[in-house]
Amino acid sequence: MGIINVNDDSFHAASRAKKADDVLRLAEKHVEGGAFFLDVGAASSRPGATISDPQDEWNRLDGVFERLRKAFPDVFLSVDTYHASVARYAVEQGADLVNDISAGSIDAAMFETIAQLKVPYVLMHMQGRPETMQQNPQYSDVVQDVMRFMGANVNRLRHLGVRDILIDPGFGFGKTLEQNYSLLRHLYEFVLMDIPVLAGVSRKSMVTRLLDVSIADALNGTTALHMISLMQGASLLRVHDAAEASQCIAIYEAYLKK
């Protein structure tokens, strides 16, 4: 899943593409690199980011999905948003999937909207909100707490008729460095829920803080995390660098055949 940010505040500058030509150029790079999903976000969810205005997201997304659908008819398009109205707008414009970092906690209408739209939904765990999520996150047991959260919300979605669900433990969203690595070590336990698992670890603080490198220099560490995620059973990688992630997948698949 290749990341495209149509805003100027996301934490990795190379993922930002505000102009139409830049969006298509970055999308082409992802697709040529092997991405079969394009995940388009119109608001930053980096630590400390404020909650966006839905109108701002609509304005930034204007025409984006139509252009991407025309240019890449065989690629799945995802909208990264926590606003139900933006999710509806994006699906009406051609998005196939909704990726919500808040699991419906920011907009209470999200789950019912997904049920009405009948599209796949990425359910992600986040403790708190982007403004405050990294201010001393606390858990009794991060793995068990996040698993209980997933179970409860999957049940809520299924009760509403939503069947096509992916789960994302939310690396970096209200977790310390140690908590992130605990989730990674136990990612296979989420796979045992028999729901596809998305791993979003690309260029995050799991790399930069641990290795004391910049975001720009975090690709090598990201690839290591991608391989661990695959070996733990992740079904989908959300990435800034599709070609390198595809190489990682190819090596993992070759390893499985030996």
N, C-alpha and C positions, 0 to 999 in steps of 0.2 A: 504494500500500500504506500504509494508515493505521496509525500506531503506537499501541499501547495497552500501558502498563506497569502490571501489577498488583503493584507493589512501591513502596517509598517512597524509593528511592535512585537512580533514573535521572536523568540529568543535566538533563533539561528537565522542570520541575515540572508543566507543563500536560499532559504525556503520562501522568501517574500517575493511576491510578483503582483504588483498593483495594476499595471497596465495590461491591456488585453494581449498584446504581442508577447509580453513577458510571461503571462500565464500559459499561453500555448507553447512557448519555447521550453518552459520548465516541465510542462506536461509531456512534451515530446521526449525530453531527456529521460524522464521517468519511464515512459513506455518503451523506449529503445533499450533502457537498462533492464527491462523485464517486469515492470510493475503491471499488474492487472487490475488494481484499484487506484484511483486518484482521489485523495481526501482533501477537500477544499474547505478552508476555514477563513472566516471573515473577521475574527476577533482573537486576540492573543489570550492564551490561558497560562502564560508563564507565571511563576510565583510573583505575587505582588500586583498582578494585573487586575484592573477594576472590571466589574461586570459591564458588558457592552449594551448599547442601545439597539434593539431589534431593527430600528429604521436604518441605523448605520450599516448593519450587516446586509439588509436588503439592498442598499445603495451599492455596496461593494460587490455584491454578487450579481448585480444586474447584467444579464447577458452571458455570464460566465459558463453556466451549465449548457446553454444552447450551443455556444462555440465549442466547448469540449466534446459534446455529443456528436456534433458534426465532424470534428476533426478525428475523433477516436471512437467510432461507433461500437467497437467490440470491448471497450474497457468499462468496468464498473465505476460509477461515480458516487462519491460519498460526500455528504456535507457534515462538517465538524461544527456543531452548534449546540447550545443548551437552551435555546429559545424554541418553543413549539411553533410559533408563527413563522420563524425562519426555516425550520424543518419542512413545514408545509409548502412554503414558497419554493424552496429548493427542489423538492420532489415534483412540484408542478412544472418546474423548469427543466427537469430531466435527471435529477439525482436518483440513485437507486437505493441508497442506504443512508441511515442517520447515525452519526457517531457523536454521542453525548457524554462529555466528561463528567457531568453532574448526576447522571443516573436519575434524572427527573427531579433532583432536589432544588434546582434553581427555578424551574418553571413547572408547577404542579400539573399543567395541562399536557406535558410531554408524553406520558405513557398512553393516555387516551388518544392523543393525536397519532402516535405510531400505530395504534390499533386501527384507527380509521384509515390511515394511509396504506396499511398492509405492506410495509417495507421492512427489510431487515434492520436490526437495531444493535448498536454496540453499547453495552451496559458497562460503564466504567466506574470504579470506586475512587472517590476523592473524599478525604476528611476535611471538612470546612469548605471554604471558597478560595478562589485563586488569591484574593487579597491577603488572606490569613493562613492559608493551608500549611505553610512551612514554619509557622510560629509554634514550635514545641509540640508536634503531633504526638498523641498518646494512644496506646493500645494495651489491652490486657494481654493479648497474643495477636500480633498483626496478621498472621496467616489465618487463624481461626476467626478473628473478627471480620476480615474481608470475605472469607468464605460464607459466613453467616449472612453478611450483607448481600452477597450475590444470590444465595439461596432464596432469601426473602423477596428480593426484587424480581428474580426470575419467576417466582410463583405469582407475584402481582401481575407481571406482564402476560403470563400464560392465562391467568384468570380473565384478562381482557381480550384474549384471543391472539396474542402475539406469539408466534411459534419460531420465527427465524431470528435467533438471538446469538450474539457473540459476547463474550465476557473479557474484560480488560482489567487486571488488578490495579491499574493506575500507578505505575512506577513514577515516583517523583511528585505525586499529587497528595500532599499531606503525609509524607513518610520521611524519616531520617535515612541517612545512608545505610545504616545497619538494617533498618526495616525493609528497605528496598531489596537488599541482598538476601534477607530472610525469605521474602516473597519469591525471589528468583530461584532459591534453592528448593522451594516447595511448589513451584509452578505446576508440577505434575499432578498435585492434589486437585488443582482447579480443572485439569484435563479429565480427571476421574468423574467430574460432574456430567460428562458426556455432552458438553457444549463447547463449540470451537473457542479457543483462547487466542486473543490478540495480544501481542507483546509490543509495547511502545517504549523502547529504551534508547532510541537514537539520539546520540550526542547529549544525553542528559547528565545531571550531576553525578549519577552513578559512575560516570567516566571522569568527568572534569574534576570533581572533588577528590576522588580516590587517587587519581594519577597526577593531580595538580597540573592540568593542561587546560588550554583554552577550548572553547566550543569548536573553533575552527580546526583544532588539532585532535579532535575526539573521535575521528573515524576508525582508527585502529582498535581502540577500546570498544567502540560500538560493535564492530564486527565480532569481537570476542563475546560480547553479550548476546548478539544474535545467534551465534552457534550454541551457546548454553541454552537459550530459549528454545531453539529447535530440538535440542536433545532432551529438553524437559517436556516436549510435546506441543509447543505453540503451533497453531495452524496458520497464523497470519502475522507478518512483521510490518509495523508502521515505520517508515524510514524516510530519511532525508536523501539517501544515496542508493538509488535502486540498483544500479549496476553492481556495486560492491555487495549489496545484500543478496542479489541473485547468484553471485559467485559463491557466497557462503552457503546458500541453499544447494547449489550444485555439488559442492564438496560434501555436504551432509548427506545428500542422496547417494553419492558414490560410496560413502562410508557405510551406509546401510546395506549396500549390495555386496560388500566384501565378506 
